[in-house]
Amino acid sequence: MRLILHIGLTKTGTSAIQKFLWENRKLLLEKYGVLYPESGIHFGAGPAHYKLCWPFQKGYYMKDKLFNVVDSDHLLKTFKDEIERNISMLKLIIISSENFMAIKPEVVNQLLTMLFGNINLDKFIVVYFRRQDLWMESSFIQSMKMGLSKKINEIKFHPLADYYSFIFKWGQIFKNSNIIPRIYDRSLFPEGNVILDFLSVLGIDIPEAKEYKIEANPSLSHISTLALRKINEQFSLTTKEKLKVFDYLFKIDQEEGPGHLKTFFTLDERIEFLERFRESNERLFREWFNSENKFVLTPEEIEFYKEQDKIPKDEIERLVEERYQKVVENVIKKLEAKPRVYIPVELSKLVKEGDIVEKVVIGQLYLDLLKGSKLVVGGVVVLKPEVKEEYRLLVEDAEGIKEVQWGLPSPGYANMYPDNPYAKNARFRVEGVVAVEEKPIRLYLENKNGDKILIYEIKMPLKEEG
């Protein structure tokens, strides 16, 4: 029996692969002896085995107790029961989650031992690598979809972009012959389909997969992404409302086309970015693919990006503004017809990310007309991973200081900061906030001694006279 552990990376077709495996579980098991276990699946962000990963990620792992977030006994029992029920027909088991890339490989090995016990398994680790500049652009689009408003050069990416160091660590725990790196490039895939490429790794020919086209996690065009960034800057929307904005922009892309902007980088910026990883990429291709470095710009790409640099900035700004106004007119105004009011405010970040705080984001800010027109404020506060002192989160409004519900699950930021234990439960929400024009709303961190650190200030707009 073989085990395939598919560990990502993010933005390399993982959602499409996982959706195919889930939707074809019965066919895979009965016809090909392939089990994609139901145990460990978390459907909030697609059928991936996130539940297997979360307890083992940094911040959850403890010497005397590995599971402190999910019911460990139930998870292990249901997983083993599922294996035993199907053991007579099993040839291959697939576990897939890009969250595995955030866990130390030795801990992953320990997890596999707990799951499979004495079952004799040949283990194979499958990971897809995407050229770093393309990966960063795709990740930037995803971060805008999550509601962030940073510029591309302000988005932090974990050190996994150093692919050679990443695969070297896994190779120290799992024998080199058991690690299967793949290059995420649709031009290299059979019929341009990552699902077919993944199945080829398994040695399985599934005719049904040739007609199976999945866009499980679609991306916006570059113009629509920049319009979405502006929406994120100007409005505090709920998750469902952000999805409506995304769907509308995606519809525009489908109807009007993506436009002629195809990059967030200038050519010089792209060259400089790739140069950071040149040595790592050269070792990766030399030792794992027996070839020269393929993560380089081709002459054709260089000429293409030169032409992109010629697009006038004012033309790009015009297109972004045009699309932004369409969203406001056709989506935002309709959302505002609901019993809540979004308020244009000035947000002032008052601590540098890098001192105590890794990330501060206000993600929700609206009047709840059904509850006395008081404000609902929500967002994310992620402490730096090296912070040892305990803090609580407070909000100061017109009525005084109030404690904030903090520590809610934030899986998106867990993916963004895989080595930060605070990122996994960093979301906060507080209702009943009372705002007046002359008094800003302030967000504080308070330590055990009662010392407060001001981290955000929200200023209410002045009403126009007349």
N, C-alpha and C positions, 0 to 999 in steps of 0.2 A: 504494500500500500504506500502511496506517495502523498505528501502534504505539500501544497503550494501556498506559500504565505505571500500575498500581494500587498506591498507596503507603500504604494504610491509611485512617485511623488504627487503632490497636489497639482492640479491643472495639467494632467497628462492622461486624460480620458478615464480616470478612475470611476467617475459616476456612471459613465456609459457601460463600462465593464460590469460594475456591480449591478446595475439595473438589468442587464442581459442575463447575468447569472441568476438573479432572483426570479425574474419572470419566466425563466426556463428551467427552474429547479426540478420539476417532475420529469421533463424530457431528459435532462442531464443525468439524473439518478437512474431512471429505468432503462435508458438506452445505452448510456455510456459509463455507468458506474461512478458518476461524479457527484459528490455531495457538497452543496453550498449551504452550510448549516443555518438554521433559523435562529438557534441560540446565539445570543450575543449581538443580534441585529438591533440597531436603533434607527427607527424610520423617520425621525425628525428631520434628517438631512439626507435621506436616501438609504437604501438597503445595504449599509456597510456595517461591519462588526465593531462599531464604536464602543459598545458596552464591554467588550473584551479588553479594550485599550485603556479606557479612562482610569480604572483603579491602579494601573501600573505606571501611569505617567508621573513624571517628577512632581512631587508635592502630595501624591497619594501613596506612594510606596513607603512602607515602614518595615523595619526589621522583623517585628513580631506579628504584623498583620498586613497582608497584601491587599485585601479588599476592605475599604472603609467607606465606599460610596454606593456600591450595589450589593445585593444579597449574594455573597460569594458562594454559599452552599447551594442555593437555588441555581445560580448560573452554571456552576460546575456540574451539578447533577443533571440539569436539562441538556447540557452539551453532551455529556457522556451517554445519557439515555438515547439521544438522537443518533450517536455513533453506533451504539449497540443494536438499535432497532434495524439499522441498515447494513450491519457489518458484513453480511453474507454477499452482498452485491457490490461492495465498495472497492474501487480501484484507486480513487483519487479524492482527496478532500481539499477544498479551497477556502481559505480565510482571507478576507480582503478588507483593509482599512488603511487610508493614508495616515491615520493617527499612529500607526506603528512606527512611522519614521521619527516620531517624537520620543520614543522610548529607547532606553539603552538596550542594545542587542542582547546583553547577558540576561536582562530581565525578561525580554521576549522569549529567550530560550527556557527560562524558568516557567513562564506561562505555558509554553507548549508541553513541558513535562507534567504540569498540573492537569492539563486538559486530556492528555493522551496516555499518561501513566506508562505502563509497560508495553503498549502497542508498538510494534516494530514499524517505524516510519522512515522513509527516505524524504528528507526535508529539502525544499527548494524555495529560495527567497527571490521573488521577482520584483524588480524596481525599474521604473521608467525615468529617464533623465531627459530634460528638455533644455535646449540651448539657453543659457542664463538670461540673455536680454529678452528673448521671447517669453520665457517663464515669468520674468518680472513684469512685463507688460500685461500678460494674461492675469497675473495675480493682482495687479493694480485695478484692472477692470472688476475683478471679483470683490476687491475691498470697497470699491464704490457701490457695488450691489449690496454690500453689508451696511452701507450708510455712512462710510467715512468721507472726509472731504479734503484729504491731504493731496499735495502734489506728488507726482510719481517719485521724485527724488527724496521725498520725505517719508515714504513708506518703508518701514523696516522689514527686512527679510532675514530669516534665520540662517545660520552658517551652513545649512544643507546645500547652499549654492556651491560650496566647495565639494563637488561630487566625489573626488578621489578620496578625500579624508573620510567622507561618509561611508563609502563602500569599504574602505580599509578597516574601519571599526567593526563593521558587520563581518568582514572576512576573518577577523581575529576570533570570533565566536563560532561562526558557521564556516565550514570548509569552503575554500574558494570554488570548488567544483559545484557547490550547492547554491551559489549566488548567480542569478541570471540578470545582468543589467541589460536594459533595452533602451534604444534611442527613440524618443517620442518625436516622430516626424512622419506626417501623413503620406509624404511622397515615398516613404520606405515601406508602408503597410500594404498588404494585399488589398487591392481595390480601395486604398486609402482609409481602411477601416481598422481602428485600433482593436476592436473586438476580435477580428480575424487574426490579428497579430498575436494577441494574448492566447487565443486558442492554439495557435501554431506552437507556442512555447509549451503548451500542455501536451502536444502531440495528438490533438483531437481534431478531426475534420467533421464539422457539423454543417451540412448543406444549408440548414435553416438559417444559419448565422449570416450567410452571404446576402440575404435580403433584409437583414435586421439593421436598420439605420436608427441610431439613437443620438439625439442631441439632449442629453440628460441635464447638462448645466450650461445652457447657451450663453454666449458673450455678446455684449453690445458692440456696436461700431465705435471707433475712436471719438467721433463727434458726439454721439449719444452719451458716451462715458463722461466726457467733459461737461455735457449738459447736466448729467446726473450728479456730478461733483458739485455743480453750482446749486442744484436743488438741495443737496445734503448740507450745504453751507447756509442756505436761507431758511430751511424749514425743518422742524423737529417732527418727524413722522413715526408712526408705529411700524412694526414689522410688516403687517398686512398692507399698510398704505405704501410703504417702500416697494413692495412687490407689485402693486398696481402701477406705480410710476415706471418700474422696470419693464413690465409687460407692455405698457404704452410705448415706451421708447423702442422696445424690440419690434413692435408692430410697425413703427415708422421705418425702422431699418429694413424690414421685409418689404414694405410697400414702396419706399423711396430709394432704397439702396444704401449702402454704408457710406457713400461719399468718397472723395478722393484723398482724405487724410488717412494714412495707414501706419502712423507711428506717433509715439509720445516722445521719442528721443530725436535729437539731431544726430547726424551721422557721426560727428566727433564724440558726442556723449556715448553713443552705442559702441564705438571702437574702444573708448576708454573703459567702459563697463566690462567688455569682454576681455580686455587686457588684464583685469584683476584676476581672472581665472585661467589665464593661458597656461601657466605651468601645471596647475591641477588638471586641466583638461587634457594636456599632452600626456601626462602620466596615465590618466584614465583610459584614453584610447590606445596607448601603447601596450599597457599591461592587461587590459580587459577585452579589447577588440582587435588587438594586433594590427593596428592601423595608425595612420597619422591623425592628428586632431581634426575632427569634423565640425567642431563648434567654432567655426570661423565664418566671416562674411565672404560670400562669393563675389566675384567681380560684377555679376549681374545685380546682386543686392546693393553693392556700393553705388552703382549708377542709379538704382531705384531710389535709394535714400538721399542721394544728391538732388534728385528731382523733387523729393518730398520737402527738402530744405528750402526750395524755391517758392513754396506755397506761402503767400503773404499772411503774416500774423493777423492782420485786421480782417482778412477773409475768413480765417478760422474762427476768430472771435464773433464775427457776424453769424456764421453758421451755428455756433454754439448758442448764441443769444436767441436766434430764431427757434431753435429746438427747445430751449428752456422756456420760452414764452408759450409754445404749444402745450408743454406739460402743465404750466400754471393755468392756462385757460381751460384745458380739457380734462385735467385730473385734479389738481390742487383745489381749484374753486369748488368742484363737486364734493371733495372730501370735507371742505370747510362748511358745507351745508349741513353736516351732521352736528349733533349737540355738543360740539367742542370748538374752541377757537384757537388757532395757532397764532402766536404773537411774534412779531419781528423784534428780536432782542439783540443786544450786544453781549457777546460772551468774551470774557477776559480771563485767559489762563494765567494764574499767578504763581505757579511754580514751574521750574524747568523740568521737563521730562528727563530724568537722568540723576536727579537728586534722591528723592524718596519715591517719587511717582514715575512709573514706566509709561502710563497712558491715562489720560482723562478725556472722556467723551460725554457730552450731553446728547443723548439720543432721543429723549422724549421731553416735550415741553408744550403743554396745552391746558386750556381752561376746560374743566369738566362742568358743563352747564347743568348737569343733573345732580351735582353735589355742591350747590351754592357757589358756582363759578370760581371754585378754588383751583389752583394749579396742580397738575400732575407733573412731576419732574423725574426723569429716569436717565440712566446712562451707564457708563463703565468707569471704574477707578481701579487701575492695576498698579500695585506696588512693585518696586524693584525686587528682583528675586533674592538679593542679598539682605533685604530688610528683615531684621529679627524682632524688632519691637512690635507689640500689638497695637493696633489702632482701631478706632470706631469712626464711622462717618456721620457727620452732623450737617444739618442745613439750618441756616438762619434766615427767617423771613420777618414779616412785619409783626408777628406775634412773639418772636424770640427764637431760641435754639431748640431744635427738634432732632431726635435721633432718626437715622435713615436705615431702611431695610437694605442691608448690603450683604454680599456673599451669594447672590443668585447665580445659577449656572450661566456661563458665557462661552459655549463651545467654539464660537467663531474666533474669539480672542485666544482660546487655548490652542487653536491651530496656528494662529499668527505668532504666538510666543510659546512654543512647545517646551522651552527650558525654564519657563517662569511658573512656579507653582501657584502664584496668585492669579494667573490669567484665567484659570478654569472656573472660578466662582467670583467674578469681579463685577457683575452687574448689580445696579442698585435701582430702587424705585421708592418714591415717597409721594403720598397724596395729601391733600388738604393744605397745600402751601399757600400762604396769603401774601399777595404782592401789592405793593403800592409804588407809584411812580418815583417818589423821592427816596425810596430805600431799596438798594439792590438786594437780590437774593444771593447769599454766600454759602459756599460749600467748604467744610473744614474736615481735616483729619485731627483726631484727638488721641493722645497717648494715655497710658495709665495714670500719669501724673496730672492729667488735666490740661496739658499744654496743647494749644490748638495751632494748626498750620492752615492758612487760607490757601485753597487750591483753585477755586473758581468763583467768579463773580458774574451775575446775570443782571444786566441793567434794563429796566423797563423803559419803553419809549415814552416821551412826553406827548400828551394829547395836543392836537392842533386846535388852536383857538378859532372860534367862529363855527 
